Amino acid sequence: MQTLIIVSHPTLADSNAQRFLWESLPADGVTWHHLESVYPDGRINREAEQQQMFQYDRIIFQFPFYWYSSPALLKQWQDVVLTEGFAYGSGGRLSGKEFGLVLALGVHEREYQAGGREGFTLSELTRPYQAMAAKCGMTYMPTFAISKFDYLNDSKKKALLIAYQQYLTKENDASLKTAENWFRSQLQSLGKAGLSEADQQLVEHLIAVLEDNREHLDDLAWTLAQMEGNQLG
């Protein structure tokens, strides 16, 4: 899985949330592409951007949710890069790729609902991105929302780090088995990172625990299937 994060934020250096996300990036398989840094003059290189997108399986737009939309440069990027014959239409090259949004919110996500302060859900407000993905033949992923980052405690930030890494690299599948496989791959990567003998033993123990739990779950699934079969019989 190769993931391209297209970040748009006009004052990135002042954003604690974006700095945290950048520091949380996995070591491999993910590219951070900050538009305002690459194009400070706003002159977007269409050919370079299109060529870059060919290399990735998953495309993420990451930005602060300004007035229910993105910063201006990301909209300009869409206008310049997502052309007919490349993004959609005959010869479209984005079909089959995955697309997702990482949104930094200034209010709690629960405010995005009927009766909440914002009045509409995030799904309703991000319809243009859903339509864009559909037109390009891309698979739309659930939106990853980060609410009021500066108010998160350390425990919630640790949970956010794991969830963000999963959003970038885990298969687009909410099943428990897929989550277990992701954690196993992360542990196996740690096991190759030159750890101390004690840490290496801890990693091997955690992998064994995951595998043991998977065997118990598989046995339970088999038992349930047998019970359902007997009921139908």
N, C-alpha and C positions, 0 to 999 in steps of 0.2 A: 504494500500500500504506500503510494507516494502522494503526499498532500501539499498543496500550494495554498498558503494563507495570504490573501490580498487584503492588506491592512490600509484603512484610510482614517487618518486622524491628523488634523492640522497642527496640533500642539502636543505631539506624542511625548516629548520630554517631560511635560507637566502631568502626565497621566500615570497615577500609581497602578491603576488596573492594567493598562497596556504594558507597563514595565514588568509587572508580575507575570502576565501571560507570556511575554518574551522570555523571561527567565525560566518559565515552566516548560519550554519546548522540549520534546524528546530529542535525544542525541542524533537520531537518524530518521530519514524518511519524510522530513517536514521542512519546507522552505518558507521563510518569513519575507514578505515582499511589501514594504511600506511605500505607498504611492507618492506621498508628499516628499519623501527623501529622494526617491528615484527621479521624480519630475517636479523639482521646486519651481520651475517656470511654467508648469502645466502643459508642456508640449509632450504628449504621450506618443511613444513609438509603437505604432500598431503592429508592425511586423514582428518586433521583438517580443511583445506581449503575447501575440498569437502563438509564436513558436514556443514560448515558454510553457504555455498551457498544454501543449501536446504531451509533455513529459509526465503529467500528473493524472492520478485516478480520481482524486477528490479535490474540489475547489471550494475554498471557504472565503466568504466576505466577512471581514471583522471590522467593526466600527462602533463608535458611540451613536446611540439612537437619537439623532438630532431632529426635532420636529417631525417624528414618525418616519424618518428617512435617513439617508446616509449623508456624510459630508459631500460637498460639491464635486470634489475630484473623483470620487468613485462613480458618481453618475456620469461624469465626463468620460471616464474610462469605459463604461458600458457603451456609451454612444460611439466611441472611437473604435473599440476592439471587437465588439460583438456584431460583426457585419454579416450580411447575407452571404451564403456560400462558405463561411467559416463557422459561425455559431449556429446557424439554422439554414433551412432550405437545402437545395441540391448540393451535395458535397459537405454538409455540416460536419464539423470535426469534434463536436463536444458530446454527441450522443453517447449514452452509456456511462458517462462520468457522473460522479456524485457531487451534489452541491449543498452547502449549508451556510447558515448565518451564525456568527458569534456577536451578540449585541450587548453593549455595556449600557445599563439603564440607570437613570438618575433617581428613580423611585422604585419601590418594591414591585416585583413582578405581579403580585396579587392585585395591584391597582389597574392592571390591564385586563379589565373585564367589565361587562355591563354592571353598572352600579358602583364601580371603582372610580378613582380619581380621573383616570384616562378614558374610561367609557367604552373602550373597544379592546378586544384581545390582540395579542401579538400576531396570532395567525391572521386575523382580519387586516391588520395594518401592514403586514408584509406580503400581501397578495401580489404586488408587482414583481417581487422576487420569485414567488411561486410560479407566476405566469412566465417569467423569463426562463426558469429552469425547464418548464414544460415545453416551451417553444424550441428550446435547444435540445430536447430529448434527454435531459439530465434527470437523475434520481434525486428528489428533494428530501433532505434529511430534516429531522425535527430541529427547531431553532434552539441554540444554546444561549441562554440569557444569564447575564451576571448583574445582579441587583445591588446597588449601593455598596460597591466594593470597599470603600474606605471605612465602612462600619462593620466589616466582617472580622471576627476574632480569629486567632491562630488555627483553631480546630476547623473552622469553616473554610479557611484559606487552604489548608491541607486537603480537605475534601474537594475543593474547587480545582486544585492542581491535578488530582487524579482524574476527575471528571473531564477536565479540559484535554488532558493527554488521551483519554479514551475517545473523546469526540474527534480528535485529529487522526487517530491511528487504528481504533478498533473497528471491526466489521460493523456495518450499519444493520445491526440485529440486536434486539433488546433481550435475547434469551440469556438465561443463567449460564448455559454452556459456553456461549460466545464470550461472556465476561470472564469466565474461568480460564478459557484459552488465552485471553489477553493478559491476565495476571501471570499465567504460567510463562508466557513469552517474555514478559518483563523480568521475571525472576531469573529465567535462563540467561537473559542478556547480562544481568548483574553478575551471574556466576562466571562470566567470561571477562570480567572487568578488573582482574588483578586484586581481588579482595583478600583480606587476611584469612588465615585458616579458620578462625572462629566465625567470621562473617560468611565464609563459604559454606560452612556446616549449617549455619542458620538458613541460608538460601536453599540448600538441599532439603532441609527439614520442611520448610514452607512448601516446596514443590511436592514433597511426599504427602503432606497434609491435603493439598489440593487434589492430588490423584486419588487418595483414599476416600475423600468426600465424594468425588465423581463416581467411584465404584459403588458407594452406598446409594447415591441418587439413581444410578443406572439400575441397580437391583430393585429399588422402589418403583421405578418406571415400569420395569418388567412385571412386577407383582400387580401393579394397577392394571396393566394391559391384560394380564391373565384374568383378573377379577371381572373386568369389563367384558371379556370374551365369554366368560361363564354366564354372565347375566344375559347376554344376547343369545347364548345357546339355550 
